């Protein structure tokens, strides 16, 4: 039985200093975890921190593939996650054995994989992308190069539409971004006609068609800071609204609803498996730990490091 008198925030701070640990949290984590983290960011920002940190221990508060990415980039460090069961529906939609058959059946194609994949899928990939840098990296390939894009068909379709590409797409999707209701969004827009609809490119095409601004998690956050609008209908995982409200407390953020009529917002159940109590236990006990076969780790590191290089081209 956990001692109810424990001050988790204070204890996490103490353990972090004692153990030279760094806490990285995705924008989709609950607000209390975001507030205690050393870095809060999207997948690209977390990957960059994992590649550059001097900490001995990395605690990744997100989902499993994010912990794997941190371990791939810092194999010599101990990488912990508060709950190993925090998976990802998008990563699960792309089993490595099936993806390998898909890649082998199209040997003339270069392979681009979204970061929301397992280490085994990354090892089959030429370059990894995030929603922040997907267009930049796709555009780095000559137009005549044939490309496979996996696993998110919605993001792949969006990138095809804005680049004129005809990438071959794996048929996967994120359950959170698949569930937004166009009908309910249009009802919200009628109720708040002054609101700007902002959407993540993992959403379905009909949702993106009615959006006023489309961008990665970090891009959506930046846009709400800079926009002259003061009301936003936020069409992505609702955890990011915590950061939006912190940065723009005078603005109003309305979570777009999913198809489920009982819910007013769209949350990732996997992200919500992480709690402040589990974060404390994770640091205290130094487990659960992410472990990856060293050979697989090295193979998966190459496309991630290529992504990081292409995200910051030399001038």
N, C-alpha and C positions, 0 to 999 in steps of 0.2 A: 504494500500500500504506500503510495507516494505521500510524503509529509506535506500537508496542506499549507504549512507555514513557510515553505521554501519560496524565496524571492527569485523566481526564475531569471528575470532580467539581470539582477545583480550577480547571480551565480554563473550565468552564461558569460558575463563580462569578466569575471574572475578567472574562469576556466580558459577563456580565449587568451587572456594575457599569459597565464601560467604555461600554456601549451603551445604558445606561438601559433595560434590558429587564426584563420580568416573565415568569415561567414559570408557566403555569396547567396543571394536570394533573387528569384525571378519575380517580375512584376505581378505574377498571378498568385503569389503567396498572400496569406492573410496579413493584415496591417501590422500586427504586433511583431511578426517575423521580419517584415520589411524594415520596420523602425529600428531593429537591433542589428541589422546586417551591416557589414563593412562596404558591401557593394550591392546595389539593387539595379538590375538591368534586364535586358532581353537576352536572347541566346548568344548573340554576337558579343555583347559586353561581358557576359559571364565567361565565355571562351577566352576572351582577351585577358581578363583578370587571372584565370586559371593558368594561362601560359606564362604570365609575368610575375606572379606572386612569389615572395621570398618566405612565406609562411611554411611551417613544417606540416601543418594539417589544414586541409581545405574541407569545410563543411558546406555542401551544396544543398540549399533548400530550394528544391524544384522537383523535377521528375527524374526517373532513373537514367534516361539517356543523357541528361545534363551532367549527372555525376560521372557517367562513363566518359563524357567529353573532357571533363576536368582531369580525370585519371589519365586519359590518352595524352593530354598535353603536359601533364606533370607526373609521369610514371614513378618517379622517385619519392613522391610525397604520399602521405596517407590521405585518402579521399573518403569522406564519410557522408552519408545521407541520413536524415532523420527517420525515414521509413522506406525500406526497400520495395514495398508494395506500391509505391507511387510510380505507376507506369505511365504509358502514353498510348492513347488509342491510335494515333497516327503511326507511331513506330510499330505498334502491333499489327497494323494493316499491311506491313511489308516484311514478311518472314525472309530471312537471309537466303534460305535454300531456294525459295520460289523466285526471289529477285535475281539470284545468280543464274537461274535458267533463262530468265527474261533477258538478262545482259548477254549471256552466251548465244542466245538466238539472234542477237543483233550485233555481231562483232565489229561492224563498221561504225558503230556509234560511240561517242565519248559519253561518260556517265556523270551526271550531276545529281547529287543527293542532298535533299533538305537535311538540316542538322537534326531534325526530329526523327532519328533512326538509331538502330542499335550499332554497336561497334562493328559487328559482323557485316552489316550493310555498308557502313562507311569504308570498310576494307575492300569492298568491290567497286569503289567509286574513284573517279578521277579528281573531282573537286567537290567539296561540301559548300552549301550556301545556307544563309539564313534569310528570313523575309526582308531584312534590312539591305542585304547586299546581293540578292538574287539577280536583279536586273543588271547590276554592274558586272557580275561574273559571267552571266549569260552573254552579255555584249562583248566580253573579252574574247569570245570565240569567233573566228571568221564566219560569215553568213553561210558559207558552203559546208561547214562542219555539221555533221548529223549528231544530234544530242538526245540522250535519254534524260528525262527528269522524273525523279521519284522522291518520296512516295505521294506527295499531295497533289491530286489532280486539279484542285481549285486554284492553288498557287501557280501550278504549271500552266493552266489555261489563262490565268491573268497575265503571266509573263509572256506567253505567246501573243496575247492580244496587244500588248504595248510594245513588243519588239518586232512583230511580224514573223516570228519564228514558227516552225512547225515541229516543236520538240515532241518526241514520243513519250507519252506519259504513263506512269504506273498508276493504277486505279486505287488510290488510298485517300483517306481524308481524316480530319480531326473531328471527333464527335461533337465537341463544343461548337465549333464554327459551322458545322453542318446543320445544327439545330435551330438557328435563328429563324424566326417567322417573318416572312415578308409582309403578310397581312397585318400582323401586330405592329410591325415597324411603321407601316403606312398609317395605322391608327394613331400611333404615338406622334407621327409627324403632323397629323391634323390637329392633335391636341396641343402640340408645341410647334406652331408654324415657324417660329423664329429660330428653332433649333437646327444645328448643323449635324447631319448624319455622318459619322466617321466609322470606317470599317477596316478590318484586317483582311488582307488578300487571301487568307485561308477560307473566307466565306464563299458561299455559292454565288454564281454569276448574277442571278436576279437581285441579290442583296447588293452586290457591288454596283449594279446598274443604277440604283437609287441613291447610292452614297455620294456625299459631297466631297469627301476626302478619303483616299485609300492609302494605307501605309502600315508598316511594321509596328509592333508594340511601342518601340522607342519613337518612331515617327509620329504616331498618334499622340503620344504624350507631348512631344515638342510642338506639334501643331496646335494643341489646345492651349498651350502657353502663349503662342504667338498670334493666334487668331483674334480678330476683333469681335467675334461672336462670344456670347456669354453663356449659351446653353448648347449642350451637345448630347446627342443620342449615341451612346458608345456601343459599337457592335463588335465586341471581342470579349474575352474572358473578363468578368467584372472586377477581378482583383486589381487591375491597373487603375481603377477609379480612385483607389486610396492615394496613389502617387499624384494623380491629376488634381485631387482636392488639396493635397499638401502644397502643390506648386501654384495652384490657381484657386485659392479659397473663396474668392468672390464670384466664381463661376459655378454653373449648375451642370451636373453630369447625370444623365439618365441611362441606366443599363438597358440595352435592347433585350426584349424577352425572347425566350425560346418557344418552340411549338407547344411544350408542356404548359397547359393552362394554369397549373398550380404554382408556377415559378414566375417571379417578377424579374429575375436576372439569370444570367447563364454562367454557371460556375463549373470548373473542372474538378470533378470529385477526386481525381488523383492528386492534384495540387493541394487539396484540402486535407489530405492524409497527414501532412506535416503540421505539427503543432509546436507551440513554444515549449511544452513539457517534453516532447520527443526531441527537440533540439537540445535541451539541457541534458537529457539522458545520453544522447548521441555524443556530446562533447565529454561528458563525465566518463563514459565507458569506452569511448573511442570505437564505437560500432553502432550500426552496421557499416561495414567498410566495402567500398567498391574494389573488386579485384578483376583484372583482365589478363588473359594469357599474354606474356610479353611479345610473342611473335605477332599475334593479332593486334596488340596495342601499337606496335611499330607500323604495321600496314595501315591501320586506321588513322594514324597520325599524319601521314603524308597528305591526304586530301584536305584535312583540316588546316594544316600549316599552309598549304597552297591557298586556301580561302583567306587566311589571315594576311598573307602576302599580297594577294590581289585586292584586298579591302583597303590596303594602304600602299598604292603603287608608288614606286620611287620616281622622283622628279629630277 
